[in-house]
Amino acid sequence: MCAIAKGILETKEILKVAGVTFRNSDGEPRQNILKNFGEDSYLTINLRKETYFNPETNMPELAIACIEKNTKKQIGYIHRSDIDPEILKLRQLTGLVGLYEDVYYCELARQQAPDSEMYNSIKKICEAKCLQIPAYDVRAYIQFSEQLKLIRSD
């Protein structure tokens, strides 16, 4: 299959969230939202389709907002050049927060769903310790498990 016919997530492993240095409509800086999660934090990102008026073209355009699942706060948008039919079918992606030259960013990738045994194990630990369940992704669960091991060894 040629690269043009492939979906964006088949040709790119990650997508960067656009607009992370802007403020949300309530005035909250998206940088503060990402900073609160911290570098190397995995997030479950809900994708919300929106229409906005593009002043450059004088036309309405499709936008896909990136909303952190637990806080319901917007961290940015999928860049318009990355919007394709495959992205439009998705409801969630996994985000990883990073920090570069004092600017927080978020990279998106397909979710790697945990199996039911892993999910139930993590859920049981979180409920017993009154902790928030990490992002629904194997990578987040592994990171969470490693952090628990560090806490236990202290």
PALUM-374904 format. One record per residue: residue number from 0; residue in three letters; z negated, x, y negated of N, C-alpha, C, CB in turn. Coordinates in nm, 2 decimals, padded with zeros to 4 digits. Glycine has a CB too. Example, Ala and Ser with C-alpha at 12.3 -4.5 7.8 and 13.67 -1.06 7.14 Angstrom:
BEGIN
   fiti   drenke     n_c3     n_c1     n_c2    ca_c3    ca_c1    ca_c2     c_c3     c_c1     c_c2    cb_c3    cb_c1    cb_c2
      0      Ala   -00.78    01.32    00.57   -00.78    01.23    00.45   -00.78    01.32    00.33   -00.90    01.13    00.45
      1      Ser   -00.71    01.28    00.22   -00.71    01.37    00.11   -00.79    01.29    00.00   -00.57    01.41    00.06
end
This chain:
BEGIN
   fiti   drenke     n_c3     n_c1     n_c2    ca_c3    ca_c1    ca_c2     c_c3     c_c1     c_c2    cb_c3    cb_c1    cb_c2
      0      Met    00.00    00.09    00.12    00.00    00.00    00.00    00.00    00.09   -00.12   -00.12   -00.10    00.00
      1      Cys    00.08    00.06   -00.22    00.08    00.14   -00.34   -00.04    00.12   -00.43    00.21    00.11   -00.42
      2      Ala   -00.07    00.22   -00.51   -00.20    00.21   -00.59   -00.19    00.09   -00.69   -00.21    00.34   -00.66
      3      Ile   -00.08    00.06   -00.74   -00.07   -00.05   -00.84   -00.11   -00.18   -00.77    00.07   -00.06   -00.89
      4      Ala   -00.08   -00.20   -00.65   -00.12   -00.33   -00.58   -00.26   -00.33   -00.54   -00.03   -00.35   -00.46
      5      Lys   -00.33   -00.22   -00.53   -00.47   -00.22   -00.49   -00.56   -00.27   -00.60   -00.51   -00.08   -00.45
      6      Gly   -00.67   -00.33   -00.56   -00.77   -00.37   -00.66   -00.84   -00.25   -00.72   -00.87   -00.46   -00.60
      7      Ile   -00.90   -00.27   -00.84   -00.96   -00.16   -00.91   -01.07   -00.09   -00.83   -01.02   -00.21   -01.04
      8      Leu   -01.15   -00.16   -00.75   -01.26   -00.10   -00.67   -01.20   -00.03   -00.55   -01.36   -00.20   -00.64
      9      Glu   -01.08   -00.05   -00.52   -01.02    00.03   -00.41   -00.96    00.16   -00.46   -00.90   -00.05   -00.34
     10      Thr   -00.93    00.17   -00.59   -00.87    00.29   -00.64   -00.97    00.37   -00.72   -00.75    00.26   -00.74
     11      Lys   -01.08    00.31   -00.76   -01.19    00.38   -00.83   -01.32    00.35   -00.75   -01.21    00.33   -00.98
     12      Glu   -01.40    00.45   -00.73   -01.53    00.43   -00.66   -01.63    00.36   -00.75   -01.59    00.56   -00.60
     13      Ile   -01.63    00.40   -00.88   -01.72    00.34   -00.97   -01.65    00.29   -01.10   -01.83    00.45   -01.01
     14      Leu   -01.72    00.20   -01.17   -01.67    00.15   -01.30   -01.78    00.18   -01.39   -01.63    00.00   -01.29
     15      Lys   -01.75    00.22   -01.51   -01.86    00.24   -01.62   -01.87    00.11   -01.70   -01.83    00.36   -01.71
     16      Val   -01.99    00.07   -01.72   -02.01   -00.05   -01.81   -01.98   -00.01   -01.95   -02.16   -00.10   -01.79
     17      Ala   -01.90   -00.09   -02.02   -01.86   -00.07   -02.16   -01.96   -00.14   -02.25   -01.72   -00.12   -02.18
     18      Gly   -01.98   -00.09   -02.37   -02.06   -00.15   -02.47   -02.21   -00.13   -02.45   -02.04   -00.30   -02.46
     19      Val   -02.25   -00.03   -02.38   -02.40   -00.01   -02.36   -02.47    00.04   -02.48   -02.41    00.10   -02.25
     20      Thr   -02.40    00.08   -02.59   -02.46    00.13   -02.71   -02.47    00.02   -02.82   -02.38    00.25   -02.77
     21      Phe   -02.43   -00.10   -02.78   -02.43   -00.21   -02.88   -02.56   -00.29   -02.86   -02.31   -00.31   -02.86
     22      Arg   -02.58   -00.39   -02.95   -02.69   -00.48   -02.94   -02.65   -00.61   -02.88   -02.76   -00.50   -03.08
     23      Asn   -02.74   -00.68   -02.81   -02.71   -00.82   -02.77   -02.72   -00.92   -02.88   -02.81   -00.86   -02.65
     24      Ser   -02.68   -01.04   -02.86   -02.68   -01.14   -02.97   -02.82   -01.17   -03.02   -02.62   -01.27   -02.92
     25      Asp   -02.93   -01.14   -02.94   -03.06   -01.16   -02.99   -03.11   -01.03   -03.07   -03.16   -01.18   -02.88
     26      Gly   -03.03   -00.93   -03.09   -03.06   -00.81   -03.16   -03.12   -00.70   -03.08   -03.16   -00.85   -03.26
     27      Glu   -03.15   -00.72   -02.95   -03.21   -00.62   -02.86   -03.10   -00.51   -02.83   -03.26   -00.68   -02.74
     28      Pro   -03.13   -00.39   -02.85   -03.04   -00.28   -02.82   -03.02   -00.27   -02.67   -03.08   -00.15   -02.88
     29      Arg   -02.90   -00.26   -02.62   -02.88   -00.24   -02.48   -02.93   -00.11   -02.43   -02.73   -00.25   -02.44
     30      Gln   -02.94   -00.01   -02.52   -03.00    00.12   -02.48   -03.14    00.10   -02.44   -02.98    00.22   -02.60
     31      Asn   -03.22    00.02   -02.51   -03.36   -00.01   -02.48   -03.37   -00.07   -02.34   -03.42   -00.10   -02.58
     32      Ile   -03.28   -00.16   -02.31   -03.29   -00.23   -02.18   -03.27   -00.13   -02.07   -03.18   -00.34   -02.17
     33      Leu   -03.16   -00.04   -02.08   -03.14    00.06   -01.98   -03.25    00.16   -01.97   -03.00    00.13   -02.01
     34      Lys   -03.30    00.20   -02.09   -03.41    00.30   -02.09   -03.54    00.24   -02.02   -03.45    00.33   -02.24
     35      Asn   -03.56    00.11   -02.03   -03.68    00.05   -01.96   -03.66    00.06   -01.81   -03.69   -00.10   -02.00
     36      Phe   -03.54    00.06   -01.76   -03.52    00.07   -01.62   -03.54    00.22   -01.58   -03.38    00.02   -01.57
     37      Gly   -03.49    00.31   -01.66   -03.50    00.45   -01.64   -03.38    00.51   -01.56   -03.62    00.48   -01.56
     38      Glu   -03.36    00.64   -01.58   -03.25    00.71   -01.52   -03.27    00.70   -01.37   -03.25    00.86   -01.56
     39      Asp   -03.16    00.69   -01.30   -03.15    00.68   -01.15   -03.20    00.55   -01.09   -03.23    00.80   -01.09
     40      Ser   -03.21    00.45   -01.17   -03.26    00.32   -01.12   -03.13    00.24   -01.08   -03.33    00.24   -01.23
     41      Tyr   -03.15    00.17   -00.96   -03.05    00.08   -00.91   -03.07   -00.06   -00.96   -03.04    00.09   -00.76
     42      Leu   -02.97   -00.13   -01.01   -02.98   -00.26   -01.06   -02.88   -00.35   -00.98   -02.95   -00.26   -01.21
     43      Thr   -02.92   -00.48   -00.97   -02.83   -00.58   -00.92   -02.77   -00.64   -01.05   -02.89   -00.69   -00.83
     44      Ile   -02.64   -00.63   -01.06   -02.57   -00.68   -01.18   -02.49   -00.80   -01.15   -02.47   -00.57   -01.24
     45      Asn   -02.52   -00.91   -01.21   -02.45   -01.04   -01.20   -02.33   -01.03   -01.30   -02.53   -01.16   -01.23
     46      Leu   -02.21   -01.08   -01.26   -02.09   -01.07   -01.34   -02.07   -01.22   -01.39   -01.97   -01.02   -01.26
     47      Arg   -02.06   -01.23   -01.52   -02.04   -01.36   -01.59   -01.91   -01.35   -01.67   -02.16   -01.39   -01.68
     48      Lys   -01.82   -01.44   -01.64   -01.69   -01.45   -01.71   -01.71   -01.52   -01.84   -01.58   -01.53   -01.63
     49      Glu   -01.65   -01.47   -01.95   -01.66   -01.52   -02.08   -01.52   -01.52   -02.15   -01.77   -01.45   -02.17
     50      Thr   -01.51   -01.59   -02.25   -01.39   -01.58   -02.33   -01.43   -01.54   -02.47   -01.31   -01.72   -02.34
     51      Tyr   -01.36   -01.44   -02.53   -01.39   -01.40   -02.66   -01.26   -01.40   -02.74   -01.46   -01.26   -02.67
     52      Phe   -01.27   -01.41   -02.87   -01.16   -01.40   -02.96   -01.13   -01.26   -03.00   -01.17   -01.49   -03.08
     53      Asn   -01.02   -01.20   -02.97   -00.98   -01.07   -03.00   -00.92   -01.07   -03.14   -00.89   -01.00   -02.89
     54      Pro   -00.98   -01.01   -03.24   -00.92   -01.01   -03.37   -00.79   -00.92   -03.38   -01.02   -00.96   -03.47
     55      Glu   -00.78   -00.83   -03.29   -00.66   -00.74   -03.30   -00.53   -00.82   -03.25   -00.68   -00.62   -03.20
     56      Thr   -00.55   -00.91   -03.16   -00.43   -00.99   -03.11   -00.43   -01.13   -03.16   -00.43   -00.99   -02.96
     57      Asn   -00.54   -01.17   -03.22   -00.55   -01.31   -03.27   -00.54   -01.41   -03.15   -00.45   -01.35   -03.37
     58      Met   -00.59   -01.36   -03.03   -00.58   -01.45   -02.91   -00.72   -01.44   -02.84   -00.47   -01.40   -02.82
     59      Pro   -00.75   -01.55   -02.77   -00.87   -01.55   -02.68   -00.84   -01.46   -02.56   -00.91   -01.69   -02.63
     60      Glu   -00.94   -01.39   -02.51   -00.92   -01.30   -02.40   -01.04   -01.32   -02.30   -00.91   -01.15   -02.44
     61      Leu   -01.02   -01.28   -02.18   -01.12   -01.29   -02.08   -01.21   -01.16   -02.09   -01.06   -01.30   -01.93
     62      Ala   -01.34   -01.18   -02.08   -01.43   -01.07   -02.07   -01.53   -01.10   -01.95   -01.51   -01.05   -02.21
     63      Ile   -01.58   -00.99   -01.89   -01.68   -01.01   -01.79   -01.81   -00.93   -01.83   -01.63   -00.95   -01.65
     64      Ala   -01.91   -01.01   -01.86   -02.04   -00.96   -01.90   -02.11   -00.91   -01.78   -02.12   -01.07   -01.98
     65      Cys   -02.19   -00.80   -01.80   -02.28   -00.75   -01.69   -02.42   -00.78   -01.72   -02.26   -00.59   -01.68
     66      Ile   -02.48   -00.86   -01.64   -02.61   -00.92   -01.66   -02.71   -00.87   -01.55   -02.61   -01.07   -01.67
     67      Glu   -02.82   -00.80   -01.59   -02.91   -00.75   -01.49   -02.98   -00.87   -01.43   -03.02   -00.65   -01.56
     68      Lys   -02.98   -00.88   -01.30   -03.03   -01.00   -01.23   -03.17   -01.04   -01.26   -03.01   -00.98   -01.08
     69      Asn   -03.26   -00.95   -01.25   -03.41   -00.99   -01.27   -03.45   -01.03   -01.41   -03.49   -00.88   -01.22
     70      Thr   -03.40   -00.95   -01.51   -03.44   -00.97   -01.65   -03.34   -01.07   -01.72   -03.44   -00.84   -01.72
     71      Lys   -03.23   -01.09   -01.66   -03.12   -01.18   -01.72   -03.07   -01.12   -01.85   -03.18   -01.32   -01.74
     72      Lys   -03.08   -00.99   -01.87   -03.04   -00.93   -01.99   -02.90   -00.87   -01.97   -03.14   -00.83   -02.04
     73      Gln   -02.82   -00.88   -02.08   -02.69   -00.82   -02.07   -02.70   -00.67   -02.11   -02.59   -00.89   -02.17
     74      Ile   -02.63   -00.59   -02.02   -02.62   -00.45   -02.05   -02.49   -00.40   -02.10   -02.66   -00.37   -01.92
     75      Gly   -02.39   -00.49   -02.10   -02.25   -00.46   -02.15   -02.15   -00.54   -02.08   -02.23   -00.31   -02.12
     76      Tyr   -02.03   -00.49   -02.07   -01.91   -00.56   -02.02   -01.84   -00.46   -01.92   -01.82   -00.61   -02.13
     77      Ile   -01.76   -00.52   -01.83   -01.66   -00.45   -01.76   -01.55   -00.42   -01.86   -01.61   -00.52   -01.63
     78      His   -01.50   -00.30   -01.86   -01.39   -00.27   -01.96   -01.27   -00.35   -01.93   -01.36   -00.11   -01.95
     79      Arg   -01.21   -00.39   -02.03   -01.09   -00.49   -02.01   -00.98   -00.43   -01.92   -01.03   -00.53   -02.15
     80      Ser   -00.97   -00.29   -01.93   -00.86   -00.23   -01.84   -00.90   -00.23   -01.69   -00.84   -00.09   -01.89
     81      Asp   -01.03   -00.26   -01.66   -01.08   -00.27   -01.52   -01.08   -00.41   -01.47   -01.21   -00.21   -01.51
     82      Ile   -01.05   -00.51   -01.55   -01.05   -00.65   -01.50   -00.92   -00.67   -01.42   -01.06   -00.75   -01.62
     83      Asp   -00.93   -00.71   -01.30   -00.82   -00.74   -01.21   -00.86   -00.85   -01.12   -00.78   -00.61   -01.13
     84      Pro   -00.77   -00.91   -01.04   -00.80   -01.02   -00.95   -00.92   -01.00   -00.86   -00.68   -01.06   -00.87
     85      Glu   -00.93   -00.87   -00.81   -01.04   -00.84   -00.72   -01.18   -00.85   -00.79   -01.03   -00.70   -00.67
     86      Ile   -01.19   -00.80   -00.91   -01.31   -00.81   -00.99   -01.34   -00.96   -01.02   -01.30   -00.73   -01.12
     87      Leu   -01.24   -01.03   -01.05   -01.26   -01.18   -01.08   -01.32   -01.25   -00.97   -01.13   -01.24   -01.12
     88      Lys   -01.31   -01.21   -00.84   -01.36   -01.27   -00.73   -01.51   -01.24   -00.70   -01.28   -01.24   -00.60
     89      Leu   -01.56   -01.13   -00.76   -01.69   -01.08   -00.74   -01.79   -01.15   -00.82   -01.70   -00.93   -00.75
     90      Arg   -01.92   -01.17   -00.77   -02.03   -01.22   -00.85   -02.13   -01.12   -00.88   -02.09   -01.34   -00.77
     91      Gln   -02.14   -01.01   -00.80   -02.24   -00.91   -00.82   -02.18   -00.77   -00.79   -02.36   -00.94   -00.74
     92      Leu   -02.24   -00.67   -00.85   -02.21   -00.53   -00.82   -02.35   -00.46   -00.83   -02.11   -00.47   -00.92
     93      Thr   -02.35   -00.34   -00.78   -02.47   -00.26   -00.79   -02.45   -00.16   -00.91   -02.51   -00.18   -00.66
     94      Gly   -02.55   -00.15   -00.99   -02.54   -00.06   -01.10   -02.64    00.06   -01.08   -02.58   -00.13   -01.24
     95      Leu   -02.60    00.17   -01.13   -02.69    00.29   -01.13   -02.70    00.34   -01.27   -02.64    00.40   -01.03
     96      Val   -02.82    00.34   -01.33   -02.85    00.39   -01.46   -02.85    00.54   -01.47   -02.98    00.33   -01.52
     97      Gly   -02.78    00.59   -01.57   -02.78    00.74   -01.59   -02.81    00.77   -01.73   -02.64    00.80   -01.55
     98      Leu   -02.83    00.90   -01.76   -02.86    00.95   -01.89   -02.77    01.07   -01.92   -03.01    00.97   -01.91
     99      Tyr   -02.70    01.07   -02.03   -02.62    01.19   -02.07   -02.63    01.20   -02.22   -02.47    01.17   -02.03
    100      Glu   -02.68    01.32   -02.26   -02.69    01.36   -02.40   -02.77    01.24   -02.48   -02.56    01.38   -02.46
    101      Asp   -02.88    01.20   -02.42   -02.97    01.10   -02.48   -02.90    00.96   -02.49   -03.01    01.14   -02.62
    102      Val   -02.80    00.93   -02.42   -02.74    00.80   -02.42   -02.74    00.75   -02.27   -02.59    00.80   -02.47
    103      Tyr   -02.80    00.63   -02.25   -02.81    00.57   -02.12   -02.67    00.50   -02.09   -02.92    00.47   -02.11
    104      Tyr   -02.63    00.51   -01.97   -02.51    00.44   -01.93   -02.54    00.38   -01.79   -02.39    00.54   -01.92
    105      Cys   -02.44    00.30   -01.75   -02.46    00.23   -01.62   -02.32    00.24   -01.55   -02.51    00.09   -01.63
    106      Glu   -02.32    00.28   -01.42   -02.20    00.29   -01.34   -02.22    00.18   -01.23   -02.18    00.43   -01.27
    107      Leu   -02.11    00.11   -01.21   -02.10    00.00   -01.11   -02.03    00.03   -00.99   -02.04   -00.13   -01.18
    108      Ala   -02.07   -00.02   -00.88   -02.00    00.00   -00.75   -02.02   -00.12   -00.66   -02.06    00.13   -00.68
    109      Arg   -01.94   -00.13   -00.56   -01.96   -00.24   -00.47   -02.10   -00.23   -00.41   -01.86   -00.24   -00.35
    110      Gln   -02.16   -00.35   -00.38   -02.29   -00.36   -00.31   -02.27   -00.31   -00.17   -02.35   -00.50   -00.32
    111      Gln   -02.37   -00.23   -00.12   -02.38   -00.19    00.02   -02.49   -00.27    00.07   -02.40   -00.04    00.04
    112      Ala   -02.46   -00.39    00.13   -02.57   -00.48    00.17   -02.65   -00.43    00.29   -02.50   -00.62    00.21
    113      Pro   -02.78   -00.44    00.27   -02.87   -00.40    00.38   -02.86   -00.50    00.50   -03.02   -00.38    00.34
    114      Asp   -02.89   -00.45    00.62   -02.90   -00.54    00.73   -03.03   -00.63    00.72   -02.89   -00.47    00.87
    115      Ser   -03.04   -00.73    00.80   -03.15   -00.82    00.78   -03.28   -00.75    00.82   -03.14   -00.94    00.88
    116      Glu   -03.28   -00.66    00.91   -03.41   -00.58    00.95   -03.46   -00.50    00.83   -03.38   -00.49    01.07
    117      Met   -03.36   -00.43    00.76   -03.40   -00.35    00.65   -03.45   -00.44    00.53   -03.28   -00.26    00.60
    118      Tyr   -03.38   -00.54    00.51   -03.41   -00.64    00.40   -03.55   -00.69    00.42   -03.31   -00.75    00.39
    119      Asn   -03.58   -00.74    00.54   -03.71   -00.80    00.58   -03.82   -00.70    00.57   -03.71   -00.87    00.72
    120      Ser   -03.80   -00.58    00.61   -03.90   -00.47    00.60   -03.93   -00.44    00.46   -03.85   -00.35    00.67
    121      Ile   -03.83   -00.43    00.37   -03.86   -00.40    00.23   -03.93   -00.52    00.16   -03.72   -00.36    00.16
    122      Lys   -03.88   -00.64    00.19   -03.94   -00.76    00.14   -04.09   -00.77    00.17   -03.86   -00.88    00.18
    123      Lys   -04.12   -00.74    00.30   -04.26   -00.75    00.34   -04.35   -00.65    00.27   -04.27   -00.72    00.50
    124      Ile   -04.30   -00.53    00.25   -04.37   -00.42    00.18   -04.40   -00.47    00.03   -04.30   -00.29    00.19
    125      Cys   -04.29   -00.51   -00.03   -04.30   -00.56   -00.17   -04.40   -00.67   -00.19   -04.16   -00.59   -00.22
    126      Glu   -04.39   -00.77   -00.10   -04.48   -00.88   -00.11   -04.63   -00.84   -00.09   -04.45   -00.99    00.00
    127      Ala   -04.65   -00.75    00.01   -04.79   -00.70    00.04   -04.84   -00.62   -00.08   -04.79   -00.61    00.16
    128      Lys   -04.76   -00.55   -00.15   -04.80   -00.46   -00.26   -04.78   -00.52   -00.40   -04.73   -00.32   -00.25
    129      Cys   -04.73   -00.65   -00.40   -04.70   -00.72   -00.53   -04.60   -00.64   -00.61   -04.83   -00.74   -00.61
    130      Leu   -04.50   -00.59   -00.55   -04.39   -00.51   -00.61   -04.26   -00.59   -00.62   -04.37   -00.38   -00.54
    131      Gln   -04.18   -00.56   -00.72   -04.05   -00.63   -00.73   -03.96   -00.57   -00.62   -03.99   -00.61   -00.87
    132      Ile   -03.88   -00.66   -00.56   -03.79   -00.61   -00.46   -03.68   -00.53   -00.53   -03.73   -00.73   -00.37
    133      Pro   -03.64   -00.41   -00.48   -03.54   -00.34   -00.54   -03.40   -00.41   -00.54   -03.52   -00.20   -00.48
    134      Ala   -03.30   -00.35   -00.61   -03.17   -00.41   -00.61   -03.12   -00.43   -00.46   -03.07   -00.32   -00.68
    135      Tyr   -03.05   -00.53   -00.44   -03.00   -00.57   -00.30   -02.89   -00.47   -00.26   -02.95   -00.71   -00.30
    136      Asp   -02.93   -00.35   -00.22   -02.83   -00.25   -00.19   -02.90   -00.14   -00.10   -02.77   -00.18   -00.32
    137      Val   -02.83   -00.10    00.00   -02.89    00.00    00.09   -02.94    00.13    00.01   -02.79    00.05    00.20
    138      Arg   -02.86    00.17   -00.08   -02.90    00.29   -00.16   -03.03    00.27   -00.24   -02.78    00.32   -00.26
    139      Ala   -03.05    00.15   -00.29   -03.17    00.12   -00.36   -03.29    00.11   -00.27   -03.16   -00.01   -00.44
    140      Tyr   -03.27    00.06   -00.15   -03.37    00.05   -00.05   -03.41    00.19    00.00   -03.33   -00.04    00.07
    141      Ile   -03.32    00.28    00.02   -03.35    00.41    00.06   -03.43    00.48   -00.04   -03.22    00.49    00.10
    142      Gln   -03.38    00.47   -00.17   -03.46    00.53   -00.28   -03.60    00.48   -00.29   -03.38    00.50   -00.41
    143      Phe   -03.62    00.35   -00.27   -03.75    00.28   -00.27   -03.84    00.34   -00.16   -03.73    00.13   -00.26
    144      Ser   -03.78    00.35   -00.04   -03.85    00.40    00.07   -03.90    00.55    00.05   -03.77    00.39    00.20
    145      Glu   -03.81    00.63   -00.01   -03.85    00.77   -00.04   -03.96    00.77   -00.15   -03.72    00.84   -00.09
    146      Gln   -03.95    00.68   -00.24   -04.06    00.68   -00.34   -04.19    00.64   -00.28   -04.02    00.58   -00.46
    147      Leu   -04.19    00.55   -00.19   -04.31    00.51   -00.12   -04.37    00.62   -00.04   -04.28    00.39   -00.03
    148      Lys   -04.29    00.70    00.02   -04.33    00.82    00.10   -04.40    00.92    00.01   -04.22    00.89    00.17
    149      Leu   -04.34    00.94   -00.11   -04.41    01.03   -00.21   -04.54    00.98   -00.25   -04.31    01.05   -00.33
    150      Ile   -04.55    00.85   -00.28   -04.68    00.79   -00.32   -04.78    00.81   -00.21   -04.66    00.64   -00.35
    151      Arg   -04.75    00.78   -00.08   -04.84    00.80    00.03   -04.88    00.94    00.05   -04.77    00.74    00.16
    152      Ser   -04.80    01.04    00.02   -04.83    01.18    00.04   -04.92    01.24   -00.07   -04.71    01.26    00.06
    153      Asp   -04.93    01.16   -00.18   -05.02    01.21   -00.29   -05.17    01.20   -00.26   -04.98    01.14   -00.42
end
